[in-house]
Amino acid sequence: MRKASVAVAAGLAAIFSSTGAMAGKDLDNIKARGALICGIGQGTAGFMLQDSQGKWVGLDVDVCRAVSAAIFGDSEKVRYVPLSSQQRFTALQSGEVDMLSNNTTETLTRDTALGLDFTAVTYYDGQGFLVNKKLGVKSAKELNGATVCVAPGTTTELNLADYFRANKMTFKPVVIEKVEEVRAAFFSGRCDVYTNDASSLYATRAANVPAPAKAEDFIVLPEIISKEPLAPAVRHGDNQFADIVRWTQYGMIE
């Protein structure tokens, strides 16, 4: 699939070049630098994770590689910058990275107040809850009084408060920025629940459970409490670059 995606993007490169669409400020900077700088997450299996050779792989990484192929005809002209949920928007606004491809939810506020342009949705997700089976919980509506691990600066944090308020329940948040630290806090028993996008919870259960515990010791509860359209983001002001990212995604989907 990765090879096919990059082949499609390479084909798009010829189209963009022939139509003279390589004229935006951000795009000019990328071309002059000779590499795309892509802001990704800190490590979620299936989306962005370093393999045994230290190479970044996953769905979000493949979007970066395909955009590189569309601009340069070479999918390897990418520098990856792992960012936390709180770092990502500042990094994009300041020009530290050219684009985000890191499981970021598209929202009205982020699009307008933060000066971002979201391209096409890469993955439709929803927020859930991961618990240890020992907790004896079968539903999120049984979590009254629970201690919940959550990352700051996310729609996840806001949805969590809304859900508990709507269901007349209380909770104690444990707010931790770095993904490996929030996972460690959950698995060590510092919190009863870990909440995130459901895909991230399943990835965490599959790839991050520390021994001697096993994946089957943990369950994702059935409730999905939000809609999370995850999409790459670029800065306002360079329509050509945004078009390249968007149409590269469409090409990958097609």
C-alpha positions as CSV (number, residue, x, y, z in Angstrom):
1,M,0.0,0.0,0.0
2,R,2.8,2.4,0.8
3,K,4.5,1.8,-2.6
4,A,1.2,2.4,-4.4
5,S,0.6,5.6,-2.4
6,V,4.0,7.0,-3.2
7,A,3.6,6.1,-6.9
8,V,0.3,8.0,-7.0
9,A,2.0,11.0,-5.3
10,A,4.9,10.9,-7.8
11,G,2.3,11.1,-10.6
12,L,0.7,14.1,-9.0
13,A,4.1,15.8,-8.9
14,A,4.1,16.0,-12.7
15,I,0.6,17.5,-12.6
16,F,1.5,20.2,-10.1
17,S,4.6,21.1,-11.9
18,S,2.9,21.3,-15.3
19,T,0.2,23.6,-14.0
20,G,2.6,26.1,-12.3
21,A,1.1,25.4,-8.9
22,M,4.5,25.7,-7.2
23,A,4.4,29.3,-6.2
24,G,3.4,29.7,-2.5
25,K,5.7,31.1,0.2
26,D,5.7,27.9,2.3
27,L,6.2,25.7,-0.7
28,D,9.0,27.9,-2.0
29,N,10.8,27.5,1.4
30,I,10.3,23.7,1.4
31,K,11.8,23.5,-2.1
32,A,14.7,25.8,-1.3
33,R,15.5,23.7,1.8
34,G,15.3,20.5,-0.2
35,A,13.2,18.7,2.4
36,L,9.7,18.7,3.9
37,I,9.6,19.0,7.7
38,C,6.6,17.0,9.0
39,G,5.3,17.3,12.6
40,I,4.2,13.8,13.7
41,G,3.1,12.3,17.1
42,Q,5.3,10.8,19.7
43,G,4.5,7.2,18.8
44,T,1.3,5.3,18.2
45,A,1.4,1.9,16.5
46,G,-0.2,2.0,13.0
47,F,0.1,5.8,12.8
48,M,3.7,6.9,13.7
49,L,6.2,4.6,15.3
50,Q,10.0,4.0,14.9
51,D,10.8,0.5,13.7
52,S,13.9,-1.5,14.8
53,Q,16.1,0.5,12.5
54,G,14.8,3.8,13.8
55,K,12.8,4.6,10.7
56,W,9.4,6.2,11.2
57,V,6.5,4.1,9.8
58,G,2.7,4.3,9.8
59,L,-0.3,5.9,8.2
60,D,0.5,9.5,9.3
61,V,4.1,9.0,8.2
62,D,3.0,7.7,4.8
63,V,1.1,11.0,4.3
64,C,4.3,12.9,4.8
65,R,6.2,10.6,2.5
66,A,3.6,11.0,-0.2
67,V,3.6,14.8,0.0
68,S,7.4,14.7,-0.3
69,A,7.0,12.5,-3.4
70,A,4.5,15.0,-4.8
71,I,6.8,18.0,-4.3
72,F,10.2,16.4,-5.1
73,G,9.5,13.1,-6.8
74,D,11.2,11.5,-3.9
75,S,9.4,10.1,-0.8
76,E,12.5,10.2,1.4
77,K,13.0,14.0,1.5
78,V,11.3,14.3,4.8
79,R,12.5,15.3,8.3
80,Y,10.2,14.1,11.1
81,V,9.7,16.1,14.3
82,P,7.8,14.2,17.1
83,L,5.5,16.6,18.9
84,S,3.3,16.4,22.0
85,S,-0.3,17.6,21.8
86,Q,0.7,20.9,23.4
87,Q,3.7,21.5,21.2
88,R,2.1,20.8,17.8
89,F,0.2,24.0,17.0
90,T,2.9,26.3,18.2
91,A,5.4,24.3,16.1
92,L,3.3,24.8,13.0
93,Q,2.5,28.4,13.6
94,S,6.2,29.3,14.3
95,G,7.4,27.6,11.1
96,E,9.3,24.9,13.0
97,V,7.4,22.3,10.9
98,D,5.7,22.7,7.5
99,M,2.7,20.5,8.2
100,L,1.2,18.3,10.9
101,S,0.3,14.7,10.3
102,N,-0.2,13.5,13.8
103,N,-3.8,12.4,14.6
104,T,-5.0,16.0,15.0
105,T,-8.8,16.5,15.2
106,E,-10.2,19.1,12.8
107,T,-12.3,21.7,14.6
108,L,-13.8,25.1,13.9
109,T,-11.7,26.8,16.5
110,R,-8.4,25.3,15.4
111,D,-9.2,26.2,11.8
112,T,-10.0,29.8,12.6
113,A,-8.5,31.0,15.8
114,L,-5.2,29.2,15.3
115,G,-4.7,30.2,11.7
116,L,-4.6,26.6,10.3
117,D,-5.9,24.9,7.2
118,F,-6.9,21.3,7.5
119,T,-6.7,19.3,4.3
120,A,-8.5,16.0,3.9
121,V,-9.5,13.6,6.7
122,T,-7.1,10.8,7.0
123,Y,-8.9,8.8,9.7
124,Y,-12.3,9.0,11.3
125,D,-12.1,8.2,15.0
126,G,-13.9,8.7,18.3
127,Q,-12.9,8.9,21.9
128,G,-13.1,5.9,24.2
129,F,-11.9,4.5,27.5
130,L,-9.3,1.8,28.3
131,V,-9.5,0.0,31.7
132,N,-7.9,-2.9,33.4
133,K,-10.3,-5.9,33.6
134,K,-9.6,-6.0,37.3
135,L,-11.6,-2.8,37.7
136,G,-14.7,-4.8,36.9
137,V,-16.2,-2.1,34.7
138,K,-18.3,-3.0,31.6
139,S,-19.5,0.5,30.7
140,A,-18.2,4.1,30.8
141,K,-21.3,5.0,32.8
142,E,-19.9,3.0,35.6
143,L,-16.8,5.3,36.0
144,N,-18.2,7.7,38.5
145,G,-15.4,8.8,40.8
146,A,-12.7,7.3,38.6
147,T,-9.2,8.7,38.2
148,V,-8.6,9.3,34.5
149,C,-5.3,9.8,32.6
150,V,-5.6,12.3,29.8
151,A,-3.3,14.4,27.6
152,P,-3.6,18.2,27.9
153,G,-4.4,20.6,25.0
154,T,-6.6,18.1,23.3
155,T,-10.3,17.7,22.3
156,T,-10.0,14.5,24.4
157,E,-9.6,16.6,27.6
158,L,-12.7,18.7,26.8
159,N,-14.8,15.7,25.7
160,L,-14.0,13.9,29.0
161,A,-15.3,16.8,31.1
162,D,-18.4,17.1,28.9
163,Y,-19.2,13.4,29.1
164,F,-18.9,13.2,32.9
165,R,-20.9,16.4,33.4
166,A,-23.7,15.2,31.0
167,N,-23.9,11.9,32.9
168,K,-23.8,13.5,36.3
169,M,-20.6,11.8,37.3
170,T,-17.4,13.0,38.9
171,F,-13.8,12.1,38.0
172,K,-10.3,13.1,38.9
173,P,-8.0,14.0,36.0
174,V,-4.4,13.0,35.8
175,V,-3.1,15.3,33.1
176,I,0.3,14.3,31.5
177,E,1.8,15.7,28.3
178,K,4.1,13.1,27.0
179,V,2.4,10.0,25.6
180,E,4.9,7.5,27.0
181,E,4.4,9.0,30.5
182,V,0.6,9.0,30.4
183,R,0.7,5.4,29.3
184,A,3.2,4.5,32.1
185,A,0.9,6.2,34.6
186,F,-2.0,4.2,33.5
187,F,-0.3,0.8,33.4
188,S,1.3,1.5,36.9
189,G,-2.1,2.0,38.4
190,R,-1.8,5.7,39.0
191,C,-5.2,6.1,37.2
192,D,-8.1,3.8,36.7
193,V,-8.8,4.8,33.2
194,Y,-6.9,6.0,30.1
195,T,-8.9,8.0,27.6
196,N,-7.9,8.8,24.1
197,D,-9.0,8.2,20.5
198,A,-10.2,4.6,20.3
199,S,-7.5,3.8,17.6
200,S,-4.8,5.0,20.0
201,L,-6.2,2.9,22.9
202,Y,-6.2,-0.2,20.8
203,A,-2.7,0.5,19.6
204,T,-1.6,1.1,23.2
205,R,-3.1,-2.2,24.3
206,A,-1.5,-4.0,21.4
207,A,2.0,-2.6,21.6
208,N,2.6,-0.9,24.9
209,V,1.5,-3.2,27.7
210,P,4.5,-3.8,30.0
211,A,5.3,-7.4,31.1
212,P,4.2,-9.3,33.0
213,A,0.8,-7.9,32.1
214,K,-0.8,-8.9,28.8
215,A,-3.0,-7.2,26.2
216,E,-6.0,-9.3,27.2
217,D,-5.8,-7.9,30.8
218,F,-7.2,-4.6,29.4
219,I,-10.5,-3.7,27.6
220,V,-11.7,-0.8,25.6
221,L,-15.2,0.1,26.9
222,P,-18.0,0.1,24.3
223,E,-18.9,3.7,24.5
224,I,-17.5,6.1,21.8
225,I,-18.2,9.6,23.2
226,S,-17.1,11.9,20.3
227,K,-16.5,12.3,16.7
228,E,-12.8,12.9,15.8
229,P,-12.0,13.6,12.1
230,L,-8.2,13.4,12.1
231,A,-6.5,15.4,9.4
232,P,-3.2,17.0,8.4
233,A,-2.9,20.7,9.0
234,V,-0.9,23.5,7.3
235,R,-0.6,27.2,8.0
236,H,-3.1,29.7,6.5
237,G,-1.7,31.6,3.6
238,D,-0.3,29.1,1.0
239,N,-3.1,27.7,-0.9
240,Q,-0.8,25.9,-3.3
241,F,0.9,23.9,-0.6
242,A,-2.5,23.1,1.0
243,D,-3.8,21.9,-2.4
244,I,-0.8,19.6,-2.8
245,V,-1.3,18.0,0.6
246,R,-5.1,17.7,0.0
247,W,-4.9,16.2,-3.5
248,T,-2.0,13.9,-2.5
249,Q,-4.3,12.5,0.1
250,Y,-7.1,12.1,-2.4
251,G,-4.7,10.3,-4.7
252,M,-3.7,7.9,-1.9
253,I,-7.4,7.2,-1.2
254,E,-8.2,6.7,-4.8
